[in-house]
Amino acid sequence: MMNQEEIQKLVDRSRQDDKEAFGRLVSEFQSLVFRLSFRLLCDEDKAKDITQETFVKVWLSLKSYDREKRFSTWLYKITCNACHDRLRSLSHSPLDKESSFSDSANIPSNDNIEISLANKQLKELILRYTDELPAQQKVVFMLRDVEELEVTEVQSITGLSPEKIKSTLYLARKNIRNKMNQIDPDL
């Protein structure tokens, strides 16, 4: 993983139309953008499209990037906006609610296959219920609990106040927990 200084140098070179430097930025951050897109959209093909779309937007808006902010935070924001736009456009067409959640939850190599299977099923349930959250709860839950970003970064990405982030996260967790409790009260 590159440090902030190395990233900043690549951004500066990219701003000068250095395509090789931009290619290195894409290589460094492609998996982050894809992972977040996939978690928000729960569809591999759409996540690939969003990843490509995000980097096109980044290339076209590099001049407006504020050097005082972390590049990754700016990238998360562009990715979230692209996903939000895609989700909004999808809400006008029938959604495939039965996306391949099992593809996103790989079984780790583990001696105890029962624990692995239980963890995989739990992960699938959480992803399924996350997909059913309202858009704002979904984004905040993904950024805080899945991507493990700090509240200040989530604030910068979403524009929400820290209090709103905490209350939205609380509601998202509560919604997921309530749905899981309907299936198994012991969860």
Backbone hydrogen bonds, N-H to C=O, Kabsch-Sander energy under -0.5 kcal/mol:
donor,donor_aa,acceptor,acceptor_aa,energy
7,I,3,N,-2.3
8,Q,4,Q,-2.8
9,K,5,E,-2.1
10,L,6,E,-2.0
11,V,7,I,-2.5
12,D,8,Q,-2.8
13,R,9,K,-2.5
14,S,10,L,-2.6
15,R,11,V,-2.4
16,Q,12,D,-0.7
16,Q,13,R,-0.7
17,D,14,S,-2.0
18,D,13,R,-1.8
19,K,17,D,-1.1
22,F,18,D,-1.9
23,G,19,K,-2.4
24,R,20,E,-1.8
25,L,21,A,-1.8
26,V,22,F,-2.7
27,S,23,G,-2.5
28,E,24,R,-2.3
29,F,25,L,-2.3
30,Q,26,V,-2.2
33,V,29,F,-2.3
34,F,30,Q,-2.7
35,R,31,S,-2.7
36,L,32,L,-2.3
37,S,33,V,-2.5
38,F,34,F,-3.2
39,R,35,R,-2.3
40,L,36,L,-2.1
41,L,37,S,-2.7
42,C,38,F,-3.0
47,A,43,D,-2.4
48,K,44,E,-2.3
49,D,45,D,-2.2
50,I,46,K,-2.7
51,T,47,A,-2.4
52,Q,48,K,-2.2
53,E,49,D,-2.9
54,T,50,I,-3.2
55,F,51,T,-2.0
56,V,52,Q,-1.8
57,K,53,E,-2.5
58,V,54,T,-2.6
59,W,55,F,-2.4
60,L,56,V,-2.4
61,S,57,K,-1.6
62,L,58,V,-0.7
62,L,59,W,-0.7
64,S,61,S,-1.7
65,Y,61,S,-0.5
65,Y,62,L,-1.2
67,R,65,Y,-0.7
69,K,66,D,-2.1
74,W,70,R,-1.9
75,L,71,F,-2.5
76,Y,72,S,-2.6
77,K,73,T,-2.2
78,I,74,W,-2.1
79,T,75,L,-2.5
80,C,76,Y,-3.2
81,N,77,K,-2.5
82,A,78,I,-2.3
83,C,79,T,-2.7
84,H,80,C,-2.9
85,D,81,N,-2.5
86,R,82,A,-2.2
87,L,83,C,-3.2
88,R,84,H,-2.5
89,S,85,D,-2.2
90,L,86,R,-2.3
91,S,87,L,-1.8
92,H,89,S,-0.8
93,S,90,L,-2.1
97,K,95,L,-1.2
99,S,97,K,-1.0
101,F,99,S,-2.1
103,D,100,S,-0.7
104,S,100,S,-0.6
104,S,101,F,-1.0
105,A,101,F,-0.7
105,A,102,S,-0.6
106,N,104,S,-0.7
110,N,108,P,-0.7
113,I,111,D,-1.1
116,S,112,N,-1.8
117,L,113,I,-2.7
118,A,114,E,-2.5
119,N,115,I,-2.8
120,K,116,S,-2.6
121,Q,117,L,-2.6
122,L,118,A,-2.4
123,K,119,N,-2.7
124,E,120,K,-2.5
125,L,121,Q,-2.4
126,I,122,L,-2.7
127,L,123,K,-2.6
128,R,124,E,-2.7
129,Y,125,L,-2.9
130,T,126,I,-2.4
131,D,127,L,-2.0
132,E,128,R,-0.8
133,L,130,T,-1.4
138,K,134,P,-2.6
139,V,135,A,-2.4
140,V,136,Q,-2.4
141,F,137,Q,-2.8
142,M,138,K,-2.5
143,L,139,V,-2.6
144,R,140,V,-2.6
145,D,141,F,-2.1
146,V,141,F,-1.1
146,V,142,M,-0.6
147,E,142,M,-3.4
149,L,143,L,-2.8
154,V,150,E,-2.3
155,Q,151,V,-2.8
156,S,152,T,-2.0
157,I,153,E,-2.3
158,T,154,V,-2.9
159,G,155,Q,-2.6
165,I,161,S,-2.5
166,K,162,P,-2.4
167,S,163,E,-2.5
168,T,164,K,-2.6
169,L,165,I,-2.7
170,Y,166,K,-2.3
171,L,167,S,-2.4
172,A,168,T,-2.5
173,R,169,L,-2.8
174,K,170,Y,-2.5
175,N,171,L,-2.9
176,I,172,A,-2.4
177,R,173,R,-2.9
178,N,174,K,-2.9
179,K,175,N,-2.2
180,M,176,I,-2.4
181,N,177,R,-2.6
182,Q,178,N,-1.3
183,I,179,K,-0.7
183,I,180,M,-0.7
184,D,180,M,-2.7
187,L,184,D,-2.3
